[in-house]
Amino acid sequence: FSIVEYAKQFKGVRYKFGGATKSGMDCSGLVFESFRSHDIILPRISRDMAKNGEKIPLDRAGIGDLVFFKTGSRRNDINHVGLVVSKDEKGNVEFIHSSTSAGVIVSSIAEAYWDKSFVEARRIL
């Protein structure tokens, strides 16, 4: 799935608020650029991205779907997005995203932090 492959080239890039290049990238920048590379234009902000596509249950989420989170103090607002890169036979979902602490990494939704802050999954394509 080429959007996912495009996103993976940014692994290890440092976090930069508002960034969307290899010199620094935020979570929505990563998703925005990955879709834009395939001529799909999404909003630039994660909470606006969450208004696009079709809301799906997490157990139906697959590679290329988006996962949205509420992290930090502003609990009422979606403020983080990731792109699903894999799902195993047990249903464990892994997603690529840009974290403030580690930059662009792949995480599992089963990790307590992400499990607790998960809001919804959406299918764009």
Beta strands, then each sheet from edge to edge (+ up, - down):
strand 1: 20-21
strand 2: 24-25
strand 3: 54-56
strand 4: 66-69
strand 5: 80-87
strand 6: 93-99
strand 7: 103-108
strand 8: 118-123
sheet 1: 1+ 2-
sheet 2: 3+ 8- 4+ 5- 6+ 7-
end
